Amino acid sequence: MSPLCSLLLAVALAAVPGVRGNCPEPASLKRADGTRTCAKLFEKSDPYYDRCCGGAELSVEPGTDLPYLPSGWNNAISSLVVAPRCELTVWSSRGKAGKTHKFSSGTYPRLEEYRRGVFGDWSNAISSLYCRCPPAGPRPQGPGPPVRTSTCLAPNGAPGLQPHHPDR
């Protein structure tokens, strides 16, 4: 393969959506004490994925509700990463107004690739957010214990299924 073909292949692979680049893995979003972080927001992105998720970063804890972003962060977020089993909802205007978008667990190195209406994108367009994660721990089992059934005769004498109630 010629050097030019190799270069073109490398450039094409770098442009594939979903490439992580310099961004952290979603599963690695934890604080030093091991507690969970819902998302990390970054000030910089770049046409080259290996340069994304740079600059200043803002860690968002589960349950964080920011109708007004901290000073310097309004319309400054260009890359983000959302932890597993978490969801980040963002708005284009302060006070949770304007366009909205939900980012599920994953890496989003270039918010330019995510449309905000007909003519816009989400890079440098986030003005408020809410991040939620279900509580860690065992998952709930279902609606309750299984109900056993037994075959009985219906009042008309035909066989039918009736719930079995052990308390009766």
Secondary structure, 3 states (H helix, E strand, C coil): CCHHHHHHHHHHHHCCCCCCCCCCCHHHCECCCCCECCEEEEEECCCCHHHCCEEEEEEECCCCEECCCCCCCCCCCCEEEEEEEEEEEEEEECCCEEEEEEEEEEEECCHHHCEECCCEECCCCCCEEEEECCCCCCCCCCCCCCCCEEEEECCCCCEEEEECCCCC
